[in-house]
């Protein structure tokens, strides 16, 4: 501890924000049978204390990793809080990961404890024990499992472990679209600074109620949503799985909603989404994937609310946000707003030179929210930071004259065709504006003459008839010839990860042999 009187453990700050009445409701949810279930703030305090005492009783080394691959439940959130308060490092793993991926993560992170669902215990425990992990527990979404059985024997009193702001709180493995996944090391200071900034910037007020519909193995659901509610002492309406009709039924009891764009699209398909349903809402937030301008506008028309889009990543938590207060500017569709207070953001060319307003280049950032580096990858960490301490996000974007940031794609998505830079987002926006188009993705594939060319993959809206040749003909009237994809495919669906992001790496693989 650098200061004898200060404890920088993130949990200490979250706990200090719990309401004075610990018997009031913290979380409302339902059990797997659909029966109502509620947790008080006292339940969160006691449950996380018992789990923290269980972890502490195992004699784990300082900085031990607790790897968790379980279905979403309030108990899974309590395990996260327990890991923080006990001073260990939380390692959330996507529930979609299979044995090859889990073998890599466990081998790379070397967790001291692995927690999995009972249904997966057989194969997960085998991987864990072979990798030298000492403890494997089960945790199910119906409040059963060996973790809770063991924790039940421990005290519900626990002194929060004192930590420095620079101590690790979590390791998040990036999605790994190129090469092996990297573990982003986030500290207690990173997460707390970001949570406090968002509390202020998004205008959290007493009485706010958050509807939590996101997975909790990712920045958006685990950090942005949970920290936001806890740091404000706000009740959460907790849904283990997203169900648009149930969401609309509960919206009148809600003031804050966070979702990925796919969730907004699905809500717009429900006739029950009306101004009356959202009458008590204060804020709708979107992130984790680009929000189509059509979704942005249709939501405005249907509900009278303007979605606030923001931008972040595993390595940094949140970086930018459209303004909450009208006095700070309008919420602009197609942009991710301004850099958050405390975040420095710049756009540079390939040589690292700063670019002028409106020019597209690599986005670099610096701030208290920026991660400590990649787990056991010092060379990769050094490579991803500039000499003056800015993190290279790998995203391409621009800043306009008013200061709004627009993301145009990942640098690895950039197509260099015949020596010209082609930005997929520009082509996608033209395709998405066509009647009958629900969404599109443009990827680069090898070509013998041009080195690389674009392939457009398009989804029709509600079974609308789409003609690939007509789409390409329309593009030729709107864009320079070098930007026109050499092939267009109309498909039923785009491959997505758990957060709704289109997996362009899979599309590239699918079409890579098209031109020989």
C-alpha positions as CSV (number, residue, x, y, z in Angstrom):
1,X,0.0,0.0,0.0
2,X,1.4,3.4,-1.0
3,X,-0.9,5.3,1.4
4,X,-1.5,3.8,4.8
5,X,-5.0,5.2,5.0
6,X,-6.3,4.4,1.5
7,X,-7.6,1.2,0.1
8,X,-7.8,1.3,-3.7
9,X,-9.6,-2.0,-4.0
10,X,-12.5,-1.4,-6.4
11,X,-14.9,-3.4,-4.2
12,X,-14.3,-0.9,-1.4
13,X,-15.6,1.9,-3.5
14,X,-18.5,-0.1,-4.8
15,X,-19.4,-1.2,-1.2
16,X,-19.2,2.4,0.0
17,X,-21.9,3.4,-2.5
18,X,-24.5,0.8,-1.3
19,X,-27.6,2.5,0.1
20,X,-27.9,3.1,3.9
21,X,-30.9,0.6,3.9
22,X,-29.1,-2.6,3.2
23,X,-32.5,-4.5,3.3
24,X,-33.8,-2.6,0.2
25,X,-33.7,-4.5,-3.1
26,X,-30.5,-4.5,-5.1
27,X,-31.4,-7.0,-7.8
28,X,-34.7,-8.3,-9.1
29,X,-34.6,-11.4,-11.3
30,X,-36.4,-14.7,-11.9
31,X,-35.2,-18.3,-11.4
32,X,-34.9,-20.7,-14.3
33,X,-38.6,-21.6,-13.9
34,X,-39.6,-17.9,-14.2
35,X,-40.4,-17.4,-10.5
36,X,-39.6,-14.0,-9.1
37,X,-36.4,-13.7,-7.1
38,X,-34.9,-10.7,-5.3
39,X,-31.6,-9.9,-3.6
40,X,-31.1,-7.2,-1.1
41,X,-27.9,-5.1,-0.7
42,X,-27.3,-7.1,2.4
43,X,-27.5,-10.3,0.3
44,X,-24.8,-8.9,-2.0
45,X,-22.6,-8.0,1.0
46,X,-23.0,-11.4,2.7
47,X,-22.9,-13.5,-0.4
48,X,-19.7,-11.9,-1.7
49,X,-18.2,-12.1,1.8
50,X,-18.8,-15.8,2.1
51,X,-17.3,-16.5,-1.3
52,X,-14.3,-14.3,-0.6
53,X,-13.7,-16.2,2.7
54,X,-13.9,-19.5,0.7
55,X,-11.3,-18.2,-1.7
56,X,-9.1,-16.9,1.1
57,X,-9.3,-20.3,2.9
58,X,-7.6,-22.0,-0.1
59,X,-4.2,-20.5,0.6
60,X,-3.9,-19.1,-2.9
61,X,-0.8,-17.1,-3.9
62,X,-0.9,-13.3,-4.2
63,X,-2.4,-12.3,-7.6
64,X,-4.0,-15.7,-8.1
65,X,-6.3,-15.9,-11.1
66,X,-9.9,-17.1,-10.7
67,X,-11.1,-18.4,-14.2
68,X,-14.9,-18.4,-14.6
69,X,-16.9,-20.0,-17.4
70,X,-20.5,-20.1,-16.2
71,X,-24.0,-19.1,-17.3
72,X,-25.2,-15.6,-16.2
73,X,-26.6,-15.5,-12.7
74,X,-26.5,-13.2,-9.7
75,X,-24.3,-15.7,-8.0
76,X,-21.8,-15.4,-10.8
77,X,-21.8,-11.6,-10.2
78,X,-21.2,-12.3,-6.5
79,X,-18.2,-14.4,-7.4
80,X,-16.8,-11.5,-9.4
81,X,-17.3,-9.2,-6.4
82,X,-15.8,-11.8,-4.0
83,X,-12.7,-12.1,-6.2
84,X,-12.2,-8.3,-6.1
85,X,-12.7,-8.0,-2.3
86,X,-10.4,-11.0,-1.6
87,X,-7.7,-9.4,-3.7
88,X,-7.5,-12.0,-6.5
89,X,-7.7,-11.5,-10.3
90,X,-11.0,-12.3,-12.1
91,X,-10.8,-14.1,-15.5
92,X,-14.2,-14.2,-17.2
93,X,-14.5,-16.7,-20.1
94,X,-17.2,-16.6,-22.8
95,X,-19.7,-19.5,-22.3
96,X,-19.4,-20.3,-26.0
97,X,-15.7,-21.3,-25.7
98,X,-15.0,-25.0,-26.5
99,X,-12.2,-27.3,-25.2
100,X,-9.4,-26.0,-27.6
101,X,-10.0,-22.4,-26.5
102,X,-10.4,-23.2,-22.8
103,X,-7.1,-25.3,-23.0
104,X,-5.3,-22.2,-24.3
105,X,-6.8,-19.8,-21.7
106,X,-6.1,-22.0,-18.8
107,X,-2.6,-22.9,-20.0
108,X,-1.8,-19.2,-20.6
109,X,-3.3,-17.7,-17.5
110,X,-2.5,-20.6,-15.1
111,X,-5.5,-19.9,-12.8
112,X,-5.4,-21.3,-9.3
113,X,-9.2,-21.8,-9.3
114,X,-11.5,-22.6,-12.2
115,X,-15.3,-22.3,-11.8
116,X,-17.5,-23.9,-14.5
117,X,-21.1,-25.1,-15.0
118,X,-21.9,-28.5,-13.6
119,X,-22.7,-29.7,-17.2
120,X,-19.1,-29.0,-18.3
121,X,-17.3,-30.2,-15.2
122,X,-16.1,-33.4,-16.8
123,X,-14.1,-31.9,-19.7
124,X,-13.2,-28.5,-18.0
125,X,-11.8,-30.2,-14.9
126,X,-9.7,-32.5,-16.9
127,X,-8.1,-29.6,-18.8
128,X,-7.7,-27.6,-15.5
129,X,-6.1,-30.4,-13.5
130,X,-3.7,-31.3,-16.4
131,X,-2.6,-27.7,-16.5
132,X,-1.8,-27.8,-12.7
133,X,-4.8,-26.0,-11.4
134,X,-5.6,-27.1,-7.9
135,X,-9.3,-26.2,-7.5
136,X,-12.2,-26.7,-9.8
137,X,-15.7,-25.8,-8.6
138,X,-19.1,-25.8,-10.2
139,X,-21.7,-23.0,-10.3
140,X,-25.1,-23.3,-12.0
141,X,-27.7,-20.7,-12.9
142,X,-30.2,-22.3,-10.5
143,X,-28.1,-21.4,-7.3
144,X,-26.6,-24.9,-7.1
145,X,-23.0,-26.2,-7.4
146,X,-20.0,-27.1,-5.3
147,X,-18.9,-23.4,-5.1
148,X,-22.0,-22.4,-3.2
149,X,-22.0,-25.6,-1.1
150,X,-18.5,-24.9,0.1
151,X,-19.1,-21.1,0.6
152,X,-22.1,-21.9,2.8
153,X,-19.7,-23.1,5.6
154,X,-17.9,-19.7,5.7
155,X,-18.5,-16.5,7.6
156,X,-20.5,-13.8,6.1
157,X,-18.1,-11.2,7.5
158,X,-15.1,-10.3,5.5
159,X,-12.6,-7.4,5.7
160,X,-11.9,-6.1,2.1
161,X,-8.3,-6.8,1.2
162,X,-6.2,-3.6,1.0
163,X,-4.8,-3.0,-2.5
164,X,-3.0,-0.4,-4.6
165,X,-4.7,1.2,-7.6
166,X,-2.1,-0.5,-9.8
167,X,-2.9,-4.0,-8.6
168,X,-4.6,-6.3,-11.1
169,X,-8.4,-6.7,-10.9
170,X,-9.1,-8.7,-14.1
171,X,-7.7,-10.2,-17.2
172,X,-9.9,-10.1,-20.3
173,X,-8.9,-12.1,-23.3
174,X,-9.4,-10.3,-26.5
175,X,-11.5,-12.0,-29.2
176,X,-8.3,-13.0,-31.1
177,X,-9.4,-12.4,-34.7
178,X,-5.8,-12.4,-35.7
179,X,-3.5,-14.9,-34.0
180,X,-3.8,-16.0,-30.5
181,X,-6.0,-14.2,-28.0
182,X,-4.2,-11.8,-25.7
183,X,-5.0,-11.3,-22.0
184,X,-5.6,-7.6,-21.3
185,X,-4.6,-6.8,-17.7
186,X,-6.9,-4.3,-16.1
187,X,-6.2,-2.8,-12.7
188,X,-8.4,-1.7,-9.8
189,X,-7.5,1.9,-10.7
190,X,-8.4,1.4,-14.4
191,X,-11.8,0.1,-13.6
192,X,-12.7,2.5,-10.8
193,X,-11.6,5.6,-12.7
194,X,-13.7,4.6,-15.7
195,X,-16.7,3.8,-13.5
196,X,-16.5,7.2,-11.7
197,X,-16.1,9.1,-15.0
198,X,-19.2,7.3,-16.5
199,X,-21.3,7.9,-13.4
200,X,-20.7,11.6,-13.8
201,X,-20.8,11.8,-17.6
202,X,-24.0,9.8,-18.0
203,X,-25.8,11.6,-15.3
204,X,-26.6,8.7,-12.9
205,X,-29.0,10.0,-10.3
206,X,-30.6,8.6,-7.1
207,X,-33.5,6.3,-8.0
208,X,-32.1,5.1,-11.3
209,X,-32.9,1.5,-12.2
210,X,-30.7,-0.4,-14.6
211,X,-32.1,-3.2,-16.8
212,X,-29.2,-5.7,-17.1
213,X,-29.6,-7.9,-20.2
214,X,-26.0,-8.3,-21.3
215,X,-23.6,-11.3,-20.8
216,X,-21.1,-10.8,-17.9
217,X,-17.9,-12.1,-19.4
218,X,-17.3,-8.9,-21.3
219,X,-16.5,-5.2,-20.6
220,X,-20.0,-4.0,-21.4
221,X,-22.0,-6.2,-19.1
222,X,-19.5,-6.9,-16.4
223,X,-17.8,-3.5,-15.9
224,X,-19.9,-0.8,-17.6
225,X,-23.3,-2.0,-16.5
226,X,-22.6,-3.6,-13.1
227,X,-20.1,-1.0,-11.9
228,X,-22.5,1.7,-13.1
229,X,-25.4,0.4,-11.0
230,X,-23.4,-0.5,-7.9
231,X,-21.5,2.8,-7.8
232,X,-24.8,4.6,-7.9
233,X,-26.5,2.3,-5.4
234,X,-29.1,1.5,-8.1
235,X,-31.4,-1.5,-8.4
236,X,-30.8,-3.8,-11.3
237,X,-33.6,-5.6,-13.2
238,X,-31.6,-8.7,-14.1
239,X,-32.3,-11.0,-17.1
240,X,-30.2,-14.1,-17.6
241,X,-31.2,-14.1,-21.3
242,X,-32.5,-11.3,-23.5
243,X,-36.2,-11.6,-24.3
244,X,-37.5,-8.6,-26.2
245,X,-41.1,-8.9,-24.9
246,X,-40.0,-9.4,-21.3
247,X,-37.7,-6.3,-21.7
248,X,-40.6,-4.2,-23.0
249,X,-42.9,-5.4,-20.1
250,X,-40.2,-4.2,-17.6
251,X,-39.2,-1.0,-19.3
252,X,-41.8,1.1,-17.3
253,X,-39.8,0.2,-14.2
254,X,-36.5,1.1,-15.8
255,X,-34.5,4.3,-16.3
256,X,-31.3,3.1,-17.9
257,X,-30.8,0.4,-20.5
258,X,-27.5,-0.8,-22.1
259,X,-27.5,-3.0,-25.2
260,X,-25.6,-4.0,-28.2
261,X,-27.1,-2.9,-31.6
262,X,-28.6,-6.3,-32.3
263,X,-30.8,-6.0,-29.1
264,X,-32.2,-2.6,-30.3
265,X,-33.0,-4.1,-33.7
266,X,-34.9,-7.0,-32.0
267,X,-36.8,-4.6,-29.7
268,X,-37.8,-2.5,-32.8
269,X,-39.5,-5.7,-34.2
270,X,-41.9,-5.7,-31.2
271,X,-45.2,-3.8,-31.6
272,X,-45.2,-3.2,-27.8
273,X,-42.2,-0.8,-28.1
274,X,-44.1,2.5,-27.8
275,X,-43.5,6.0,-26.2
276,X,-45.8,4.8,-23.4
277,X,-43.5,1.7,-22.7
278,X,-40.4,4.0,-22.4
279,X,-42.1,6.8,-20.5
280,X,-39.9,6.5,-17.4
281,X,-36.6,5.9,-19.3
282,X,-33.8,8.3,-18.9
283,X,-31.1,6.8,-21.1
284,X,-30.6,4.2,-23.8
285,X,-26.9,3.3,-24.4
286,X,-25.4,1.3,-27.3
287,X,-22.0,-0.1,-27.8
288,X,-19.8,-3.2,-28.5
289,X,-20.5,-3.0,-32.2
290,X,-21.5,-0.2,-34.7
291,X,-25.1,1.0,-34.5
292,X,-26.6,1.4,-38.0
293,X,-27.9,4.9,-38.7
294,X,-31.2,3.4,-39.7
295,X,-31.6,1.8,-36.2
296,X,-30.6,5.1,-34.6
297,X,-33.2,7.0,-36.6
298,X,-36.0,4.4,-36.3
299,X,-35.5,4.3,-32.5
300,X,-35.9,8.0,-32.3
301,X,-39.1,7.9,-34.4
302,X,-40.6,5.0,-32.5
303,X,-39.7,6.0,-28.9
304,X,-38.8,9.7,-28.9
305,X,-35.5,8.7,-27.3
306,X,-32.0,9.2,-28.9
307,X,-29.7,6.3,-28.3
308,X,-26.3,7.3,-26.8
309,X,-23.5,5.5,-28.6
310,X,-20.1,5.1,-27.0
311,X,-16.8,3.4,-27.8
312,X,-14.5,1.2,-25.7
313,X,-12.5,-1.9,-25.8
314,X,-11.2,-4.7,-23.6
315,X,-7.9,-2.9,-23.1
316,X,-9.3,0.4,-22.1
317,X,-12.9,0.1,-20.9
318,X,-14.8,3.2,-22.2
319,X,-12.9,5.8,-24.2
320,X,-15.5,8.1,-25.8
321,X,-19.2,8.8,-25.5
322,X,-21.9,10.9,-27.2
323,X,-23.0,13.6,-24.8
324,X,-25.7,13.0,-22.2
325,X,-26.5,16.6,-21.6
326,X,-27.9,18.6,-24.5
327,X,-25.7,21.5,-23.4
328,X,-22.7,19.4,-24.3
329,X,-23.9,18.8,-27.9
330,X,-26.2,16.5,-29.8
331,X,-26.1,12.7,-29.9
332,X,-24.9,12.1,-33.4
333,X,-25.8,8.9,-35.1
334,X,-22.8,7.2,-36.8
335,X,-20.3,8.7,-34.3
336,X,-19.1,7.6,-30.9
337,X,-19.1,11.2,-29.5
338,X,-16.2,12.9,-27.7
339,X,-13.2,11.5,-25.7
340,X,-14.3,11.0,-22.1
341,X,-12.9,13.4,-19.4
342,X,-9.4,12.3,-18.7
343,X,-8.9,10.5,-22.0
344,X,-6.6,11.8,-24.6
345,X,-7.3,10.7,-28.2
346,X,-5.4,11.4,-31.3
347,X,-5.5,10.2,-35.0
348,X,-2.2,9.5,-36.7
349,X,-0.8,8.2,-40.0
350,X,1.3,5.1,-40.5
351,X,4.4,7.0,-39.5
352,X,2.8,8.1,-36.2
353,X,2.3,11.7,-37.3
354,X,-0.8,13.5,-36.1
355,X,-3.4,14.0,-38.8
356,X,-5.7,17.0,-39.5
357,X,-9.3,17.3,-38.7
358,X,-11.4,14.9,-40.8
359,X,-8.5,12.7,-42.0
360,X,-8.7,9.0,-41.4
361,X,-5.9,7.3,-39.5
362,X,-5.0,5.1,-36.5
363,X,-6.7,6.0,-33.2
364,X,-4.3,6.2,-30.2
365,X,-5.4,6.9,-26.6
366,X,-4.0,7.6,-23.2
367,X,-5.7,7.9,-19.8
368,X,-6.2,6.3,-16.3
369,X,-8.5,3.7,-17.9
370,X,-5.9,2.3,-20.2
371,X,-4.7,-1.2,-19.3
372,X,-1.4,-2.3,-17.8
373,X,-0.4,-4.5,-20.7
374,X,-0.9,-8.0,-22.1
375,X,-0.5,-10.9,-19.7
376,X,3.0,-12.4,-20.1
377,X,3.5,-10.7,-23.4
378,X,6.0,-7.9,-22.7
379,X,7.1,-7.6,-26.3
380,X,3.5,-7.3,-27.6
381,X,2.8,-4.8,-24.9
382,X,5.8,-2.7,-25.9
383,X,4.8,-2.9,-29.5
384,X,1.2,-1.6,-28.9
385,X,2.3,1.5,-27.0
386,X,4.1,4.6,-28.5
387,X,7.2,6.1,-27.0
388,X,5.1,8.8,-25.3
389,X,2.7,6.3,-23.7
390,X,-0.3,6.2,-26.1
391,X,-2.0,2.9,-26.7
392,X,-2.5,2.0,-30.4
393,X,-6.1,0.8,-30.5
394,X,-5.9,-0.8,-33.9
395,X,-9.1,1.1,-34.9
396,X,-9.2,3.5,-37.8
397,X,-11.2,6.7,-37.4
398,X,-11.4,10.5,-37.7
399,X,-12.3,13.5,-35.6
400,X,-14.5,16.1,-37.1
401,X,-14.3,19.9,-36.7
402,X,-16.7,19.8,-33.7
403,X,-14.6,17.0,-32.0
404,X,-16.9,14.0,-32.6
405,X,-15.0,10.8,-33.2
406,X,-16.1,8.4,-35.9
407,X,-14.8,4.8,-36.2
408,X,-14.4,3.6,-39.8
409,X,-13.1,0.1,-39.0
410,X,-10.3,-2.0,-37.6
411,X,-6.9,-1.4,-39.2
412,X,-6.8,-5.2,-40.0
413,X,-10.1,-4.7,-41.9
414,X,-8.5,-2.1,-44.2
415,X,-8.4,-3.3,-47.8
416,X,-5.5,-2.2,-49.9
417,X,-6.6,-2.7,-53.5
418,X,-4.2,-1.8,-56.3
419,X,-2.3,0.4,-53.8
420,X,-5.4,2.4,-52.8
421,X,-6.8,2.3,-49.2
422,X,-10.4,1.1,-49.1
423,X,-12.4,1.5,-45.9
424,X,-15.2,-1.2,-45.6
425,X,-17.3,1.1,-43.4
426,X,-17.7,3.6,-46.2
427,X,-19.0,1.0,-48.6
428,X,-21.2,-0.7,-46.0
429,X,-22.9,2.6,-45.2
430,X,-23.9,3.0,-48.9
431,X,-25.1,-0.6,-49.1
432,X,-27.1,-0.3,-45.9
433,X,-29.0,2.8,-47.2
434,X,-30.4,0.7,-50.1
435,X,-34.1,-0.3,-49.8
436,X,-34.5,-3.9,-48.6
437,X,-31.0,-4.2,-47.1
438,X,-30.9,-5.1,-43.4
439,X,-27.1,-5.1,-42.9
440,X,-23.9,-5.7,-44.8
441,X,-20.2,-6.5,-44.2
442,X,-17.3,-5.8,-46.7
443,X,-14.1,-7.8,-46.3
444,X,-10.9,-8.0,-48.3
445,X,-9.7,-11.2,-50.0
446,X,-6.6,-12.0,-52.0
447,X,-6.6,-11.1,-55.7
448,X,-3.9,-11.9,-58.3
449,X,-4.0,-8.5,-60.0
450,X,-4.9,-6.0,-57.3
451,X,-3.4,-7.8,-54.3
452,X,-6.7,-7.5,-52.5
453,X,-10.2,-6.7,-53.4
454,X,-13.5,-6.3,-51.6
455,X,-16.3,-8.8,-51.2
456,X,-19.7,-7.5,-50.0
457,X,-21.9,-9.8,-47.9
458,X,-25.5,-8.6,-47.6
459,X,-28.5,-9.6,-45.6
460,X,-32.0,-8.8,-46.9
461,X,-34.6,-7.2,-44.7
462,X,-37.6,-9.4,-43.9
463,X,-37.2,-11.6,-47.0
464,X,-36.9,-8.6,-49.4
465,X,-35.7,-9.7,-52.9
466,X,-32.1,-8.4,-53.4
467,X,-30.1,-8.6,-56.6
468,X,-26.3,-8.7,-56.1
469,X,-25.6,-7.3,-59.5
470,X,-27.9,-4.3,-58.8
471,X,-26.2,-3.6,-55.5
472,X,-22.8,-3.4,-57.3
473,X,-24.3,-1.3,-60.1
474,X,-25.6,1.2,-57.4
475,X,-22.2,1.3,-55.7
476,X,-20.6,2.4,-59.0
477,X,-22.9,5.4,-59.1
478,X,-21.8,6.4,-55.5
479,X,-18.1,5.5,-55.1
480,X,-14.8,5.6,-56.9
481,X,-14.2,2.5,-59.0
482,X,-11.3,1.2,-56.9
483,X,-13.7,1.0,-53.9
484,X,-16.3,-1.2,-55.6
485,X,-16.3,-4.8,-54.3
486,X,-15.5,-7.4,-57.0
487,X,-18.2,-9.8,-55.7
488,X,-21.5,-9.4,-53.8
489,X,-23.2,-12.3,-52.0
490,X,-26.7,-12.1,-50.5
491,X,-26.9,-14.4,-47.4
492,X,-29.4,-15.2,-44.6
493,X,-27.1,-14.2,-41.7
494,X,-23.7,-12.8,-40.8
495,X,-21.5,-14.7,-38.4
496,X,-21.3,-12.9,-35.0
497,X,-19.6,-13.3,-31.7
498,X,-21.5,-13.3,-28.3
499,X,-21.5,-9.4,-28.2
500,X,-23.1,-9.2,-31.7
501,X,-20.0,-8.1,-33.5
502,X,-19.7,-9.4,-37.1
503,X,-16.8,-11.9,-37.3
504,X,-15.1,-10.6,-40.4
505,X,-12.3,-13.1,-40.0
506,X,-14.8,-15.9,-40.7
507,X,-16.1,-14.1,-43.8
508,X,-12.5,-13.6,-45.1
509,X,-11.8,-17.3,-44.7
510,X,-15.1,-18.2,-46.4
511,X,-14.4,-16.1,-49.5
512,X,-10.5,-16.1,-49.6
513,X,-10.2,-18.5,-52.5
514,X,-12.7,-16.8,-54.7
515,X,-10.1,-15.2,-57.1
516,X,-7.5,-17.9,-57.0
